Amino acid sequence: MSDPLTQVVQLLQPRAVFANLISGKGAWAVRFAEYGRPSFCIMLAGQCGLTVDGHEPVTFAAGDFVLLPATPAFTIASFEPAMPVHIDPHSIGGHGEVRYGAPGGEPDMLSLGGAFLFDSDDAGLLVSLLPRVVHVQGSARLAQLVRLVGEEYEQQLPGGEFMRAQLVALMLVEAMRATTAGSAPPGLLRGLGDERVAVALQRMHAQPEHAWTVGQLAAAAALSRSAFFERFTRKVGVAPMEYLLGWRMQIARGLLRSGELGIAAVAERVGYASTSTFSTAFRRHAGMSPRQYACTSARLG
């Protein structure tokens, strides 16, 4: 059976942009402007306060992992009062350790934070899958992965770019796994957390070219047609056939970007016997014809 989560991460093609050690001592506070790209941080030692705009403040403690899919403005601070220093996140890169508060001495807080980009142009898919703040507490697996990302940046060994891309993909999967139990917004992740809906999602992902009906998917989920439709729509946020259409178009975009198949073959791969019917559906989804999309992707690539 096809794994929907793996397919989504493969479509996104994530890669790390930078990772920095971040330390703090004494009284300090830092206010970051909106970044607009996915970012992550794991607390290696100590703790601090984290307040993301539009979200309740949390205590960020050793072993905790935070992923911000769209990184709105946020503040991190010690628990001692301090005037915040304002920072533009676009000015930060892989420049070694970043220090807040007192410059000398053993830090009270030590973390590793960074950001990543997607080689795919479907990066908005991640934002639609995850809550604004993914806060995973005490994940030894995530801690190991983020440490490895930091080591790859520090050591700059041959093959580092490939290693970082693989590690970031693994981090994303671990973060997504942590949200399937109910903290995710309506979407694929919440659907995968429901054992009945998950069966239908797996069927659609395994055979996107199949002419699925709501009745067939309901039978696979062992639910009546009406109960399945209501449950799927509530968990995933869209009706079953609307989700299937969206997933087919995501696959089509990836195939068109690769340039390995002609438009007719792409249409067949995602369940369209007619190229013209596929082109109409794709234009509604992407705002341009498949040919225009393929040409634009080739120029940008």
Secondary structure, 3 states (H helix, E strand, C coil): CCCHHHHHHHHHCEEEEEEEEEEEECCCEEEECCCCCCEEEEEEECEEEEEECCCCCEEEECCCEEEECCCCCEEEECCCCCCCEEECHHHCCCCCCEEEECCCCCCCEEEEEEEEEECCCCCHHHHHHCCCCEEECCCHHHHHHHHHHHHHHHHCCCCHHHHHHHHHHHHHHHHHHCCCCCCCCCCHHHHHCCHHHHHHHHHHHHCCCCCCCHHHHHHHCCCCHHHHHHHHHHHHCCCHHHHHHHHHHHHHHHHHHHCCCCHHHHHHHCCCCCHHHHHHHHHHHHCCCHHHHHHHHHHHC
